[in-house]
Amino acid sequence: MLAVRLTPRGGRDAIDGIEQLSDGRRVLKVRVRAAASEGEANAALTKLVARTLGVPSRDVSLVAGASARLKRIRVAGAAATYAVMLEKICAIG
């Protein structure tokens, strides 16, 4: 399960690192080029996460926050492996 803060119409599709919210929660900061209308940004988000982690798109699903900036995404598979991959990506970015 991933907590994500999504910025639609962000100019590019990218994972920008990890952000700590004012309540102490940590979220993955993501931006996509797609607009927020008609679920385009959500679809772009799931595709970006799938591509980044090297999993099929069907293994990434939006669990909560369809119309909110803060979202929860479920990625099927080896959570520990994905966590390590995301840590490396965030350290580089």
PyMOL Python script that loads the backbone (N, CA, C, O; Angstrom):
from pymol import cmd

cmd.read_pdbstr("""\
ATOM      1  N   MET A   1       0.842  -1.172   0.000  1.00  0.00           N
ATOM      2  CA  MET A   1       0.000   0.000   0.000  1.00  0.00           C
ATOM      3  C   MET A   1       0.890   1.240   0.000  1.00  0.00           C
ATOM      4  O   MET A   1       1.828   1.335   0.793  1.00  0.00           O
ATOM      5  N   LEU A   2       0.601   2.181  -0.880  1.00  0.00           N
ATOM      6  CA  LEU A   2       1.358   3.430  -0.969  1.00  0.00           C
ATOM      7  C   LEU A   2       0.445   4.613  -0.697  1.00  0.00           C
ATOM      8  O   LEU A   2      -0.683   4.659  -1.189  1.00  0.00           O
ATOM      9  N   ALA A   3       0.925   5.558   0.076  1.00  0.00           N
ATOM     10  CA  ALA A   3       0.228   6.832   0.252  1.00  0.00           C
ATOM     11  C   ALA A   3       0.886   7.805  -0.718  1.00  0.00           C
ATOM     12  O   ALA A   3       2.110   7.936  -0.744  1.00  0.00           O
ATOM     13  N   VAL A   4       0.066   8.487  -1.515  1.00  0.00           N
ATOM     14  CA  VAL A   4       0.573   9.344  -2.582  1.00  0.00           C
ATOM     15  C   VAL A   4      -0.074  10.716  -2.504  1.00  0.00           C
ATOM     16  O   VAL A   4      -1.265  10.840  -2.219  1.00  0.00           O
ATOM     17  N   ARG A   5       0.726  11.746  -2.763  1.00  0.00           N
ATOM     18  CA  ARG A   5       0.214  13.103  -2.954  1.00  0.00           C
ATOM     19  C   ARG A   5       0.411  13.410  -4.423  1.00  0.00           C
ATOM     20  O   ARG A   5       1.542  13.560  -4.884  1.00  0.00           O
ATOM     21  N   LEU A   6      -0.694  13.504  -5.168  1.00  0.00           N
ATOM     22  CA  LEU A   6      -0.646  13.654  -6.617  1.00  0.00           C
ATOM     23  C   LEU A   6      -0.853  15.101  -7.040  1.00  0.00           C
ATOM     24  O   LEU A   6      -1.747  15.784  -6.541  1.00  0.00           O
ATOM     25  N   THR A   7      -0.015  15.559  -7.967  1.00  0.00           N
ATOM     26  CA  THR A   7      -0.169  16.864  -8.578  1.00  0.00           C
ATOM     27  C   THR A   7      -0.489  16.662 -10.054  1.00  0.00           C
ATOM     28  O   THR A   7       0.400  16.338 -10.841  1.00  0.00           O
ATOM     29  N   PRO A   8      -1.760  16.851 -10.438  1.00  0.00           N
ATOM     30  CA  PRO A   8      -2.103  16.751 -11.854  1.00  0.00           C
ATOM     31  C   PRO A   8      -1.624  17.982 -12.610  1.00  0.00           C
ATOM     32  O   PRO A   8      -1.395  19.034 -12.013  1.00  0.00           O
ATOM     33  N   ARG A   9      -1.476  17.854 -13.903  1.00  0.00           N
ATOM     34  CA  ARG A   9      -0.973  18.932 -14.765  1.00  0.00           C
ATOM     35  C   ARG A   9       0.349  19.475 -14.233  1.00  0.00           C
ATOM     36  O   ARG A   9       0.576  20.684 -14.185  1.00  0.00           O
ATOM     37  N   GLY A  10       1.214  18.539 -13.835  1.00  0.00           N
ATOM     38  CA  GLY A  10       2.497  18.898 -13.238  1.00  0.00           C
ATOM     39  C   GLY A  10       3.619  19.093 -14.237  1.00  0.00           C
ATOM     40  O   GLY A  10       4.767  19.276 -13.832  1.00  0.00           O
ATOM     41  N   GLY A  11       3.330  19.059 -15.518  1.00  0.00           N
ATOM     42  CA  GLY A  11       4.346  19.317 -16.528  1.00  0.00           C
ATOM     43  C   GLY A  11       5.084  18.092 -17.024  1.00  0.00           C
ATOM     44  O   GLY A  11       5.570  18.073 -18.155  1.00  0.00           O
ATOM     45  N   ARG A  12       5.172  17.076 -16.195  1.00  0.00           N
ATOM     46  CA  ARG A  12       5.828  15.827 -16.581  1.00  0.00           C
ATOM     47  C   ARG A  12       5.344  14.709 -15.671  1.00  0.00           C
ATOM     48  O   ARG A  12       4.785  14.963 -14.603  1.00  0.00           O
ATOM     49  N   ASP A  13       5.558  13.484 -16.093  1.00  0.00           N
ATOM     50  CA  ASP A  13       5.217  12.339 -15.263  1.00  0.00           C
ATOM     51  C   ASP A  13       6.461  11.954 -14.471  1.00  0.00           C
ATOM     52  O   ASP A  13       7.460  11.531 -15.053  1.00  0.00           O
ATOM     53  N   ALA A  14       6.407  12.098 -13.147  1.00  0.00           N
ATOM     54  CA  ALA A  14       7.594  11.831 -12.338  1.00  0.00           C
ATOM     55  C   ALA A  14       7.243  11.578 -10.885  1.00  0.00           C
ATOM     56  O   ALA A  14       6.230  12.055 -10.372  1.00  0.00           O
ATOM     57  N   ILE A  15       8.109  10.815 -10.237  1.00  0.00           N
ATOM     58  CA  ILE A  15       8.056  10.654  -8.789  1.00  0.00           C
ATOM     59  C   ILE A  15       9.100  11.608  -8.228  1.00  0.00           C
ATOM     60  O   ILE A  15      10.285  11.494  -8.539  1.00  0.00           O
ATOM     61  N   ASP A  16       8.661  12.545  -7.403  1.00  0.00           N
ATOM     62  CA  ASP A  16       9.526  13.620  -6.920  1.00  0.00           C
ATOM     63  C   ASP A  16      10.102  13.394  -5.539  1.00  0.00           C
ATOM     64  O   ASP A  16      10.770  14.279  -5.005  1.00  0.00           O
ATOM     65  N   GLY A  17       9.867  12.240  -4.946  1.00  0.00           N
ATOM     66  CA  GLY A  17      10.437  11.966  -3.635  1.00  0.00           C
ATOM     67  C   GLY A  17       9.377  11.706  -2.596  1.00  0.00           C
ATOM     68  O   GLY A  17       8.231  11.378  -2.906  1.00  0.00           O
ATOM     69  N   ILE A  18       9.787  11.860  -1.361  1.00  0.00           N
ATOM     70  CA  ILE A  18       8.897  11.614  -0.224  1.00  0.00           C
ATOM     71  C   ILE A  18       8.704  12.930   0.516  1.00  0.00           C
ATOM     72  O   ILE A  18       9.649  13.692   0.723  1.00  0.00           O
ATOM     73  N   GLU A  19       7.464  13.179   0.908  1.00  0.00           N
ATOM     74  CA  GLU A  19       7.123  14.415   1.613  1.00  0.00           C
ATOM     75  C   GLU A  19       6.479  14.058   2.947  1.00  0.00           C
ATOM     76  O   GLU A  19       5.717  13.096   3.040  1.00  0.00           O
ATOM     77  N   GLN A  20       6.785  14.833   3.969  1.00  0.00           N
ATOM     78  CA  GLN A  20       6.138  14.648   5.264  1.00  0.00           C
ATOM     79  C   GLN A  20       5.042  15.694   5.394  1.00  0.00           C
ATOM     80  O   GLN A  20       5.295  16.891   5.260  1.00  0.00           O
ATOM     81  N   LEU A  21       3.828  15.237   5.655  1.00  0.00           N
ATOM     82  CA  LEU A  21       2.689  16.140   5.813  1.00  0.00           C
ATOM     83  C   LEU A  21       2.699  16.759   7.208  1.00  0.00           C
ATOM     84  O   LEU A  21       3.438  16.318   8.088  1.00  0.00           O
ATOM     85  N   SER A  22       1.881  17.774   7.396  1.00  0.00           N
ATOM     86  CA  SER A  22       1.847  18.473   8.681  1.00  0.00           C
ATOM     87  C   SER A  22       1.414  17.571   9.836  1.00  0.00           C
ATOM     88  O   SER A  22       1.759  17.834  10.988  1.00  0.00           O
ATOM     89  N   ASP A  23       0.662  16.511   9.537  1.00  0.00           N
ATOM     90  CA  ASP A  23       0.229  15.585  10.594  1.00  0.00           C
ATOM     91  C   ASP A  23       1.244  14.476  10.845  1.00  0.00           C
ATOM     92  O   ASP A  23       0.993  13.577  11.648  1.00  0.00           O
ATOM     93  N   GLY A  24       2.393  14.530  10.164  1.00  0.00           N
ATOM     94  CA  GLY A  24       3.452  13.549  10.391  1.00  0.00           C
ATOM     95  C   GLY A  24       3.471  12.392   9.407  1.00  0.00           C
ATOM     96  O   GLY A  24       4.455  11.656   9.341  1.00  0.00           O
ATOM     97  N   ARG A  25       2.412  12.222   8.650  1.00  0.00           N
ATOM     98  CA  ARG A  25       2.384  11.137   7.666  1.00  0.00           C
ATOM     99  C   ARG A  25       3.374  11.423   6.553  1.00  0.00           C
ATOM    100  O   ARG A  25       3.624  12.578   6.207  1.00  0.00           O
ATOM    101  N   ARG A  26       3.931  10.370   6.002  1.00  0.00           N
ATOM    102  CA  ARG A  26       4.839  10.499   4.874  1.00  0.00           C
ATOM    103  C   ARG A  26       4.148   9.956   3.629  1.00  0.00           C
ATOM    104  O   ARG A  26       3.515   8.901   3.658  1.00  0.00           O
ATOM    105  N   VAL A  27       4.283  10.692   2.548  1.00  0.00           N
ATOM    106  CA  VAL A  27       3.634  10.305   1.297  1.00  0.00           C
ATOM    107  C   VAL A  27       4.639  10.386   0.144  1.00  0.00           C
ATOM    108  O   VAL A  27       5.623  11.124   0.205  1.00  0.00           O
ATOM    109  N   LEU A  28       4.371   9.626  -0.880  1.00  0.00           N
ATOM    110  CA  LEU A  28       5.158   9.679  -2.097  1.00  0.00           C
ATOM    111  C   LEU A  28       4.640  10.841  -2.928  1.00  0.00           C
ATOM    112  O   LEU A  28       3.449  10.905  -3.232  1.00  0.00           O
ATOM    113  N   LYS A  29       5.522  11.757  -3.296  1.00  0.00           N
ATOM    114  CA  LYS A  29       5.146  12.934  -4.083  1.00  0.00           C
ATOM    115  C   LYS A  29       5.246  12.583  -5.563  1.00  0.00           C
ATOM    116  O   LYS A  29       6.314  12.223  -6.059  1.00  0.00           O
ATOM    117  N   VAL A  30       4.113  12.694  -6.264  1.00  0.00           N
ATOM    118  CA  VAL A  30       4.063  12.314  -7.674  1.00  0.00           C
ATOM    119  C   VAL A  30       3.398  13.422  -8.471  1.00  0.00           C
ATOM    120  O   VAL A  30       2.453  14.055  -7.998  1.00  0.00           O
ATOM    121  N   ARG A  31       3.891  13.655  -9.681  1.00  0.00           N
ATOM    122  CA  ARG A  31       3.249  14.603 -10.599  1.00  0.00           C
ATOM    123  C   ARG A  31       2.997  13.893 -11.917  1.00  0.00           C
ATOM    124  O   ARG A  31       3.774  13.035 -12.337  1.00  0.00           O
ATOM    125  N   VAL A  32       1.899  14.264 -12.563  1.00  0.00           N
ATOM    126  CA  VAL A  32       1.571  13.722 -13.888  1.00  0.00           C
ATOM    127  C   VAL A  32       1.155  14.870 -14.801  1.00  0.00           C
ATOM    128  O   VAL A  32       0.700  15.916 -14.338  1.00  0.00           O
ATOM    129  N   ARG A  33       1.319  14.656 -16.101  1.00  0.00           N
ATOM    130  CA  ARG A  33       0.923  15.665 -17.086  1.00  0.00           C
ATOM    131  C   ARG A  33      -0.583  15.742 -17.254  1.00  0.00           C
ATOM    132  O   ARG A  33      -1.113  16.801 -17.589  1.00  0.00           O
ATOM    133  N   ALA A  34      -1.279  14.643 -17.028  1.00  0.00           N
ATOM    134  CA  ALA A  34      -2.718  14.562 -17.262  1.00  0.00           C
ATOM    135  C   ALA A  34      -3.499  15.491 -16.337  1.00  0.00           C
ATOM    136  O   ALA A  34      -3.076  15.787 -15.220  1.00  0.00           O
ATOM    137  N   ALA A  35      -4.647  15.940 -16.832  1.00  0.00           N
ATOM    138  CA  ALA A  35      -5.553  16.774 -16.035  1.00  0.00           C
ATOM    139  C   ALA A  35      -6.330  15.893 -15.057  1.00  0.00           C
ATOM    140  O   ALA A  35      -6.409  14.676 -15.229  1.00  0.00           O
ATOM    141  N   ALA A  36      -6.891  16.513 -14.048  1.00  0.00           N
ATOM    142  CA  ALA A  36      -7.620  15.779 -13.019  1.00  0.00           C
ATOM    143  C   ALA A  36      -9.014  15.346 -13.471  1.00  0.00           C
ATOM    144  O   ALA A  36      -9.664  14.563 -12.779  1.00  0.00           O
ATOM    145  N   SER A  37      -9.475  15.829 -14.596  1.00  0.00           N
ATOM    146  CA  SER A  37     -10.840  15.536 -15.026  1.00  0.00           C
ATOM    147  C   SER A  37     -10.990  14.113 -15.554  1.00  0.00           C
ATOM    148  O   SER A  37     -10.084  13.565 -16.182  1.00  0.00           O
ATOM    149  N   GLU A  38     -12.134  13.542 -15.290  1.00  0.00           N
ATOM    150  CA  GLU A  38     -12.553  12.230 -15.796  1.00  0.00           C
ATOM    151  C   GLU A  38     -11.572  11.113 -15.470  1.00  0.00           C
ATOM    152  O   GLU A  38     -11.468  10.148 -16.226  1.00  0.00           O
ATOM    153  N   GLY A  39     -10.862  11.224 -14.374  1.00  0.00           N
ATOM    154  CA  GLY A  39      -9.974  10.163 -13.922  1.00  0.00           C
ATOM    155  C   GLY A  39      -8.678  10.026 -14.701  1.00  0.00           C
ATOM    156  O   GLY A  39      -7.948   9.051 -14.521  1.00  0.00           O
ATOM    157  N   GLU A  40      -8.379  11.000 -15.573  1.00  0.00           N
ATOM    158  CA  GLU A  40      -7.167  10.919 -16.384  1.00  0.00           C
ATOM    159  C   GLU A  40      -5.910  10.926 -15.518  1.00  0.00           C
ATOM    160  O   GLU A  40      -4.984  10.154 -15.767  1.00  0.00           O
ATOM    161  N   ALA A  41      -5.871  11.779 -14.514  1.00  0.00           N
ATOM    162  CA  ALA A  41      -4.697  11.852 -13.639  1.00  0.00           C
ATOM    163  C   ALA A  41      -4.527  10.567 -12.837  1.00  0.00           C
ATOM    164  O   ALA A  41      -3.401  10.112 -12.636  1.00  0.00           O
ATOM    165  N   ASN A  42      -5.619   9.981 -12.381  1.00  0.00           N
ATOM    166  CA  ASN A  42      -5.542   8.718 -11.639  1.00  0.00           C
ATOM    167  C   ASN A  42      -5.003   7.603 -12.520  1.00  0.00           C
ATOM    168  O   ASN A  42      -4.182   6.800 -12.077  1.00  0.00           O
ATOM    169  N   ALA A  43      -5.460   7.549 -13.763  1.00  0.00           N
ATOM    170  CA  ALA A  43      -4.972   6.533 -14.703  1.00  0.00           C
ATOM    171  C   ALA A  43      -3.487   6.735 -14.979  1.00  0.00           C
ATOM    172  O   ALA A  43      -2.726   5.769 -15.030  1.00  0.00           O
ATOM    173  N   ALA A  44      -3.072   7.987 -15.156  1.00  0.00           N
ATOM    174  CA  ALA A  44      -1.661   8.281 -15.393  1.00  0.00           C
ATOM    175  C   ALA A  44      -0.816   7.896 -14.177  1.00  0.00           C
ATOM    176  O   ALA A  44       0.304   7.405 -14.319  1.00  0.00           O
ATOM    177  N   LEU A  45      -1.359   8.122 -12.991  1.00  0.00           N
ATOM    178  CA  LEU A  45      -0.657   7.762 -11.755  1.00  0.00           C
ATOM    179  C   LEU A  45      -0.428   6.261 -11.673  1.00  0.00           C
ATOM    180  O   LEU A  45       0.690   5.821 -11.402  1.00  0.00           O
ATOM    181  N   THR A  46      -1.458   5.477 -11.899  1.00  0.00           N
ATOM    182  CA  THR A  46      -1.305   4.018 -11.800  1.00  0.00           C
ATOM    183  C   THR A  46      -0.344   3.498 -12.866  1.00  0.00           C
ATOM    184  O   THR A  46       0.437   2.584 -12.603  1.00  0.00           O
ATOM    185  N   LYS A  47      -0.397   4.072 -14.065  1.00  0.00           N
ATOM    186  CA  LYS A  47       0.536   3.655 -15.128  1.00  0.00           C
ATOM    187  C   LYS A  47       1.973   4.011 -14.760  1.00  0.00           C
ATOM    188  O   LYS A  47       2.886   3.216 -14.981  1.00  0.00           O
ATOM    189  N   LEU A  48       2.177   5.201 -14.199  1.00  0.00           N
ATOM    190  CA  LEU A  48       3.516   5.628 -13.804  1.00  0.00           C
ATOM    191  C   LEU A  48       4.080   4.716 -12.716  1.00  0.00           C
ATOM    192  O   LEU A  48       5.234   4.295 -12.795  1.00  0.00           O
ATOM    193  N   VAL A  49       3.278   4.414 -11.713  1.00  0.00           N
ATOM    194  CA  VAL A  49       3.734   3.541 -10.628  1.00  0.00           C
ATOM    195  C   VAL A  49       4.049   2.149 -11.170  1.00  0.00           C
ATOM    196  O   VAL A  49       5.064   1.556 -10.803  1.00  0.00           O
ATOM    197  N   ALA A  50       3.192   1.626 -12.035  1.00  0.00           N
ATOM    198  CA  ALA A  50       3.431   0.306 -12.619  1.00  0.00           C
ATOM    199  C   ALA A  50       4.726   0.290 -13.425  1.00  0.00           C
ATOM    200  O   ALA A  50       5.536  -0.627 -13.290  1.00  0.00           O
ATOM    201  N   ARG A  51       4.916   1.300 -14.257  1.00  0.00           N
ATOM    202  CA  ARG A  51       6.118   1.379 -15.086  1.00  0.00           C
ATOM    203  C   ARG A  51       7.370   1.511 -14.212  1.00  0.00           C
ATOM    204  O   ARG A  51       8.389   0.875 -14.480  1.00  0.00           O
ATOM    205  N   THR A  52       7.288   2.333 -13.176  1.00  0.00           N
ATOM    206  CA  THR A  52       8.432   2.558 -12.287  1.00  0.00           C
ATOM    207  C   THR A  52       8.836   1.282 -11.554  1.00  0.00           C
ATOM    208  O   THR A  52      10.023   0.994 -11.399  1.00  0.00           O
ATOM    209  N   LEU A  53       7.843   0.526 -11.106  1.00  0.00           N
ATOM    210  CA  LEU A  53       8.127  -0.686 -10.343  1.00  0.00           C
ATOM    211  C   LEU A  53       8.306  -1.915 -11.229  1.00  0.00           C
ATOM    212  O   LEU A  53       8.689  -2.979 -10.743  1.00  0.00           O
ATOM    213  N   GLY A  54       8.034  -1.773 -12.515  1.00  0.00           N
ATOM    214  CA  GLY A  54       8.197  -2.892 -13.431  1.00  0.00           C
ATOM    215  C   GLY A  54       7.155  -3.982 -13.262  1.00  0.00           C
ATOM    216  O   GLY A  54       7.446  -5.168 -13.413  1.00  0.00           O
ATOM    217  N   VAL A  55       5.937  -3.566 -12.946  1.00  0.00           N
ATOM    218  CA  VAL A  55       4.835  -4.522 -12.793  1.00  0.00           C
ATOM    219  C   VAL A  55       3.767  -4.215 -13.836  1.00  0.00           C
ATOM    220  O   VAL A  55       3.727  -3.106 -14.368  1.00  0.00           O
ATOM    221  N   PRO A  56       2.901  -5.181 -14.136  1.00  0.00           N
ATOM    222  CA  PRO A  56       1.802  -4.906 -15.057  1.00  0.00           C
ATOM    223  C   PRO A  56       0.830  -3.892 -14.455  1.00  0.00           C
ATOM    224  O   PRO A  56       0.655  -3.840 -13.238  1.00  0.00           O
ATOM    225  N   SER A  57       0.205  -3.097 -15.305  1.00  0.00           N
ATOM    226  CA  SER A  57      -0.751  -2.087 -14.837  1.00  0.00           C
ATOM    227  C   SER A  57      -1.878  -2.699 -14.023  1.00  0.00           C
ATOM    228  O   SER A  57      -2.410  -2.057 -13.117  1.00  0.00           O
ATOM    229  N   ARG A  58      -2.246  -3.930 -14.335  1.00  0.00           N
ATOM    230  CA  ARG A  58      -3.341  -4.586 -13.608  1.00  0.00           C
ATOM    231  C   ARG A  58      -3.003  -4.837 -12.141  1.00  0.00           C
ATOM    232  O   ARG A  58      -3.903  -5.056 -11.330  1.00  0.00           O
ATOM    233  N   ASP A  59      -1.707  -4.808 -11.786  1.00  0.00           N
ATOM    234  CA  ASP A  59      -1.285  -5.038 -10.409  1.00  0.00           C
ATOM    235  C   ASP A  59      -1.290  -3.770  -9.556  1.00  0.00           C
ATOM    236  O   ASP A  59      -1.010  -3.828  -8.359  1.00  0.00           O
ATOM    237  N   VAL A  60      -1.607  -2.629 -10.162  1.00  0.00           N
ATOM    238  CA  VAL A  60      -1.647  -1.357  -9.442  1.00  0.00           C
ATOM    239  C   VAL A  60      -3.072  -0.840  -9.461  1.00  0.00           C
ATOM    240  O   VAL A  60      -3.663  -0.677 -10.529  1.00  0.00           O
ATOM    241  N   SER A  61      -3.630  -0.582  -8.279  1.00  0.00           N
ATOM    242  CA  SER A  61      -5.011  -0.098  -8.233  1.00  0.00           C
ATOM    243  C   SER A  61      -5.163   1.029  -7.213  1.00  0.00           C
ATOM    244  O   SER A  61      -4.495   1.061  -6.179  1.00  0.00           O
ATOM    245  N   LEU A  62      -6.055   1.940  -7.541  1.00  0.00           N
ATOM    246  CA  LEU A  62      -6.382   3.054  -6.658  1.00  0.00           C
ATOM    247  C   LEU A  62      -7.388   2.557  -5.629  1.00  0.00           C
ATOM    248  O   LEU A  62      -8.461   2.070  -5.986  1.00  0.00           O
ATOM    249  N   VAL A  63      -7.041   2.681  -4.358  1.00  0.00           N
ATOM    250  CA  VAL A  63      -7.888   2.168  -3.285  1.00  0.00           C
ATOM    251  C   VAL A  63      -8.726   3.275  -2.665  1.00  0.00           C
ATOM    252  O   VAL A  63      -9.887   3.060  -2.317  1.00  0.00           O
ATOM    253  N   ALA A  64      -8.140   4.462  -2.526  1.00  0.00           N
ATOM    254  CA  ALA A  64      -8.852   5.573  -1.895  1.00  0.00           C
ATOM    255  C   ALA A  64      -8.342   6.894  -2.455  1.00  0.00           C
ATOM    256  O   ALA A  64      -7.186   7.004  -2.863  1.00  0.00           O
ATOM    257  N   GLY A  65      -9.214   7.889  -2.468  1.00  0.00           N
ATOM    258  CA  GLY A  65      -8.830   9.231  -2.858  1.00  0.00           C
ATOM    259  C   GLY A  65      -9.016   9.544  -4.327  1.00  0.00           C
ATOM    260  O   GLY A  65      -8.276  10.359  -4.877  1.00  0.00           O
ATOM    261  N   ALA A  66      -9.981   8.921  -4.975  1.00  0.00           N
ATOM    262  CA  ALA A  66     -10.186   9.115  -6.412  1.00  0.00           C
ATOM    263  C   ALA A  66     -10.336  10.583  -6.782  1.00  0.00           C
ATOM    264  O   ALA A  66      -9.869  10.996  -7.843  1.00  0.00           O
ATOM    265  N   SER A  67     -10.970  11.372  -5.938  1.00  0.00           N
ATOM    266  CA  SER A  67     -11.178  12.786  -6.270  1.00  0.00           C
ATOM    267  C   SER A  67     -10.385  13.719  -5.348  1.00  0.00           C
ATOM    268  O   SER A  67     -10.633  14.925  -5.321  1.00  0.00           O
ATOM    269  N   ALA A  68      -9.440  13.167  -4.601  1.00  0.00           N
ATOM    270  CA  ALA A  68      -8.642  13.967  -3.667  1.00  0.00           C
ATOM    271  C   ALA A  68      -7.184  14.010  -4.113  1.00  0.00           C
ATOM    272  O   ALA A  68      -6.761  13.212  -4.949  1.00  0.00           O
ATOM    273  N   ARG A  69      -6.448  14.907  -3.574  1.00  0.00           N
ATOM    274  CA  ARG A  69      -5.021  15.004  -3.884  1.00  0.00           C
ATOM    275  C   ARG A  69      -4.242  13.877  -3.199  1.00  0.00           C
ATOM    276  O   ARG A  69      -3.293  13.344  -3.774  1.00  0.00           O
ATOM    277  N   LEU A  70      -4.637  13.513  -1.978  1.00  0.00           N
ATOM    278  CA  LEU A  70      -4.002  12.413  -1.255  1.00  0.00           C
ATOM    279  C   LEU A  70      -4.702  11.115  -1.622  1.00  0.00           C
ATOM    280  O   LEU A  70      -5.926  11.016  -1.539  1.00  0.00           O
ATOM    281  N   LYS A  71      -3.930  10.130  -2.026  1.00  0.00           N
ATOM    282  CA  LYS A  71      -4.495   8.872  -2.512  1.00  0.00           C
ATOM    283  C   LYS A  71      -3.784   7.698  -1.864  1.00  0.00           C
ATOM    284  O   LYS A  71      -2.673   7.825  -1.348  1.00  0.00           O
ATOM    285  N   ARG A  72      -4.450   6.554  -1.901  1.00  0.00           N
ATOM    286  CA  ARG A  72      -3.827   5.300  -1.475  1.00  0.00           C
ATOM    287  C   ARG A  72      -3.856   4.353  -2.661  1.00  0.00           C
ATOM    288  O   ARG A  72      -4.888   4.178  -3.308  1.00  0.00           O
ATOM    289  N   ILE A  73      -2.721   3.751  -2.936  1.00  0.00           N
ATOM    290  CA  ILE A  73      -2.580   2.839  -4.064  1.00  0.00           C
ATOM    291  C   ILE A  73      -2.114   1.484  -3.545  1.00  0.00           C
ATOM    292  O   ILE A  73      -1.253   1.404  -2.669  1.00  0.00           O
ATOM    293  N   ARG A  74      -2.685   0.440  -4.089  1.00  0.00           N
ATOM    294  CA  ARG A  74      -2.269  -0.922  -3.741  1.00  0.00           C
ATOM    295  C   ARG A  74      -1.475  -1.477  -4.908  1.00  0.00           C
ATOM    296  O   ARG A  74      -1.890  -1.384  -6.063  1.00  0.00           O
ATOM    297  N   VAL A  75      -0.322  -2.057  -4.586  1.00  0.00           N
ATOM    298  CA  VAL A  75       0.501  -2.716  -5.593  1.00  0.00           C
ATOM    299  C   VAL A  75       0.611  -4.181  -5.183  1.00  0.00           C
ATOM    300  O   VAL A  75       1.113  -4.501  -4.106  1.00  0.00           O
ATOM    301  N   ALA A  76       0.136  -5.063  -6.058  1.00  0.00           N
ATOM    302  CA  ALA A  76       0.195  -6.491  -5.769  1.00  0.00           C
ATOM    303  C   ALA A  76       1.620  -6.985  -5.966  1.00  0.00           C
ATOM    304  O   ALA A  76       2.293  -6.587  -6.917  1.00  0.00           O
ATOM    305  N   GLY A  77       2.077  -7.842  -5.078  1.00  0.00           N
ATOM    306  CA  GLY A  77       3.409  -8.414  -5.235  1.00  0.00           C
ATOM    307  C   GLY A  77       4.254  -8.272  -3.994  1.00  0.00           C
ATOM    308  O   GLY A  77       3.744  -8.163  -2.879  1.00  0.00           O
ATOM    309  N   ALA A  78       5.554  -8.276  -4.204  1.00  0.00           N
ATOM    310  CA  ALA A  78       6.542  -8.282  -3.121  1.00  0.00           C
ATOM    311  C   ALA A  78       6.760  -6.866  -2.578  1.00  0.00           C
ATOM    312  O   ALA A  78       7.523  -6.087  -3.149  1.00  0.00           O
ATOM    313  N   ALA A  79       6.097  -6.545  -1.493  1.00  0.00           N
ATOM    314  CA  ALA A  79       6.142  -5.200  -0.921  1.00  0.00           C
ATOM    315  C   ALA A  79       7.556  -4.772  -0.553  1.00  0.00           C
ATOM    316  O   ALA A  79       7.929  -3.622  -0.788  1.00  0.00           O
ATOM    317  N   ALA A  80       8.338  -5.658   0.009  1.00  0.00           N
ATOM    318  CA  ALA A  80       9.697  -5.294   0.431  1.00  0.00           C
ATOM    319  C   ALA A  80      10.558  -4.900  -0.770  1.00  0.00           C
ATOM    320  O   ALA A  80      11.348  -3.958  -0.691  1.00  0.00           O
ATOM    321  N   THR A  81      10.405  -5.613  -1.863  1.00  0.00           N
ATOM    322  CA  THR A  81      11.156  -5.308  -3.083  1.00  0.00           C
ATOM    323  C   THR A  81      10.767  -3.943  -3.614  1.00  0.00           C
ATOM    324  O   THR A  81      11.634  -3.155  -3.994  1.00  0.00           O
ATOM    325  N   TYR A  82       9.478  -3.654  -3.646  1.00  0.00           N
ATOM    326  CA  TYR A  82       8.990  -2.370  -4.145  1.00  0.00           C
ATOM    327  C   TYR A  82       9.449  -1.222  -3.256  1.00  0.00           C
ATOM    328  O   TYR A  82       9.783  -0.145  -3.748  1.00  0.00           O
ATOM    329  N   ALA A  83       9.464  -1.451  -1.960  1.00  0.00           N
ATOM    330  CA  ALA A  83       9.913  -0.414  -1.025  1.00  0.00           C
ATOM    331  C   ALA A  83      11.369  -0.053  -1.286  1.00  0.00           C
ATOM    332  O   ALA A  83      11.725   1.125  -1.284  1.00  0.00           O
ATOM    333  N   VAL A  84      12.205  -1.047  -1.509  1.00  0.00           N
ATOM    334  CA  VAL A  84      13.611  -0.793  -1.797  1.00  0.00           C
ATOM    335  C   VAL A  84      13.759  -0.029  -3.109  1.00  0.00           C
ATOM    336  O   VAL A  84      14.550   0.911  -3.193  1.00  0.00           O
ATOM    337  N   MET A  85      13.007  -0.421  -4.126  1.00  0.00           N
ATOM    338  CA  MET A  85      13.068   0.268  -5.425  1.00  0.00           C
ATOM    339  C   MET A  85      12.669   1.735  -5.288  1.00  0.00           C
ATOM    340  O   MET A  85      13.333   2.613  -5.840  1.00  0.00           O
ATOM    341  N   LEU A  86      11.589   2.004  -4.558  1.00  0.00           N
ATOM    342  CA  LEU A  86      11.126   3.380  -4.389  1.00  0.00           C
ATOM    343  C   LEU A  86      12.105   4.205  -3.572  1.00  0.00           C
ATOM    344  O   LEU A  86      12.297   5.388  -3.854  1.00  0.00           O
ATOM    345  N   GLU A  87      12.724   3.607  -2.571  1.00  0.00           N
ATOM    346  CA  GLU A  87      13.731   4.318  -1.785  1.00  0.00           C
ATOM    347  C   GLU A  87      14.889   4.751  -2.677  1.00  0.00           C
ATOM    348  O   GLU A  87      15.376   5.876  -2.560  1.00  0.00           O
ATOM    349  N   LYS A  88      15.333   3.866  -3.567  1.00  0.00           N
ATOM    350  CA  LYS A  88      16.435   4.200  -4.472  1.00  0.00           C
ATOM    351  C   LYS A  88      16.018   5.310  -5.425  1.00  0.00           C
ATOM    352  O   LYS A  88      16.798   6.228  -5.679  1.00  0.00           O
ATOM    353  N   ILE A  89      14.808   5.241  -5.952  1.00  0.00           N
ATOM    354  CA  ILE A  89      14.314   6.263  -6.884  1.00  0.00           C
ATOM    355  C   ILE A  89      14.230   7.611  -6.183  1.00  0.00           C
ATOM    356  O   ILE A  89      14.634   8.628  -6.745  1.00  0.00           O
ATOM    357  N   CYS A  90      13.715   7.628  -4.973  1.00  0.00           N
ATOM    358  CA  CYS A  90      13.567   8.882  -4.236  1.00  0.00           C
ATOM    359  C   CYS A  90      14.927   9.458  -3.839  1.00  0.00           C
ATOM    360  O   CYS A  90      15.080  10.678  -3.765  1.00  0.00           O
ATOM    361  N   ALA A  91      15.892   8.617  -3.588  1.00  0.00           N
ATOM    362  CA  ALA A  91      17.226   9.093  -3.221  1.00  0.00           C
ATOM    363  C   ALA A  91      17.908   9.742  -4.431  1.00  0.00           C
ATOM    364  O   ALA A  91      18.645  10.718  -4.291  1.00  0.00           O
ATOM    365  N   ILE A  92      17.652   9.190  -5.609  1.00  0.00           N
ATOM    366  CA  ILE A  92      18.249   9.739  -6.836  1.00  0.00           C
ATOM    367  C   ILE A  92      17.601  11.049  -7.192  1.00  0.00           C
ATOM    368  O   ILE A  92      18.281  12.020  -7.522  1.00  0.00           O
ATOM    369  N   GLY A  93      16.228  11.078  -7.123  1.00  0.00           N
ATOM    370  CA  GLY A  93      15.489  12.280  -7.512  1.00  0.00           C
ATOM    371  C   GLY A  93      15.649  13.330  -6.504  1.00  0.00           C
ATOM    372  O   GLY A  93      15.099  14.421  -6.655  1.00  0.00           O
TER     373      GLY A  93
END
""", "prot")
cmd.dss("prot")
cmd.show_as("cartoon", "prot")
cmd.util.cbc("prot")
cmd.orient("prot")
